[in-house]
């Protein structure tokens, strides 16, 4: 039972670390969104300066927007998945705690069949 508790606790800790790491990634992604706006602005300026490059610049900007959108969607999906998995963590902890309490009770209880039958009647 000790091994099962350790495994459950390890899994819960791994899940929590993944959630924290993902939150840090999402924060970094939000900070980098400014770069996307800057790239788009510079792309528009380049089109104004060199209209002959319009099709190439617009194509590249669209590719960047699509990649960014895919990254955001994937990040949100991962966040939902981790959140759902994280909701199960308290249940796992509750079962682990219950298992621990039962182990302590089992160790504290006298073994069955000890003592005389008349000792229970006194």
N, C-alpha and C positions, 0 to 999 in steps of 0.2 A: 504494500500500500504506500510505503514511503516513496517508492520509485514513481508511482502514478501521480502522487502529489507533486513531486519535484518536476515531473514532465509537464503537468498542468501549469505550474507556476512559471516554468521556463517558457512555455508557449505564450502565456499571458504577457510576460516581460518582453518577448520578441515582438509580439503584436504591438505593444505599447511603444517600443523603440521605432518600429516601422511607421506608426502613426506620427510620432514626433518628427521623424526624418521627412515624412511626406509634408507635414505642415511647414517645415523649414523650406522645402522645395517650392511649395505654393507661394510662400512669402517672397522668395527670390524671383519667381516667375512674375509676380505682381510688380516688383521693382523694375524688372527688365521690360515691362510693357512700354515704358517710356522710350526705350530704344526703338521699338517698332514704330511709334509715332514719329520719331526723329528720322528714321530710314524713309518713311513715306514722305515726309516733308522734303527731304533731300532729293528723293526721286522726282517729286513734282517740280522742284527747282531745276533739276537737270533737264526735264522735259521742256521747261520754259527757255532754258539756255540753248538747248540743242534739240529742236523739234524732230530732227531726223532719227533720233534715238527713241522716240515715243513708244513704238511697238515693243522694243526690247525691254525698256525700263518698265512699262506697264505689265509685261509678262512676268518679269522678275518680281515686281511688287505683288502681283497676284499669287505667285508661288510662295512668297514669304507669308502672305496673309493666310493662305491655305495651311501651310506648315504650322503657323502659330495657332490657328483654329484647331487643328488636329491635336496639338500639344495641350491646349487648354481643355479640350473635350476628354482626352485621355487622362489628364490630371484630375478632372472632376469625377470621372468614373472610378478611378483608383481611390479617391477620397471617399466616395460612397461605399465602395467595397470594404475599405479599412474601417469605416465607421460602423458598418453592419457587423463586421467581425469583432470590433471592439465592444459592441453591445453585448456580445456573448461572454466577455471576460468576467463580469461580475457573477454570472451563473457558474462558470468554471471555478471561480474563487469560492463561491458558496458551497459547492460540492466538495471542494478540497477541505474547507474548514469543517464541514459536517463529517467528512471522513476522518479528519484529525480528532474531532471530539469523540466519535465512536471508538476510535483506537484507544483513546485515553480511558473511556468508560470500560471498554473490554479489559484493559490492563488492570483497572482498579477493582473490577468485580471479582468476587471469590470464584474459584473454579467450581464447576457444577459437580455435585456428588460429594463434596467435602462436608465434614461434620455429621453428626447423627441426626436422624429424622426428628428426634424429640427436641433437638435444639431449636427448631423452628416453632415449636408449640409453646415454649416458655415465654 
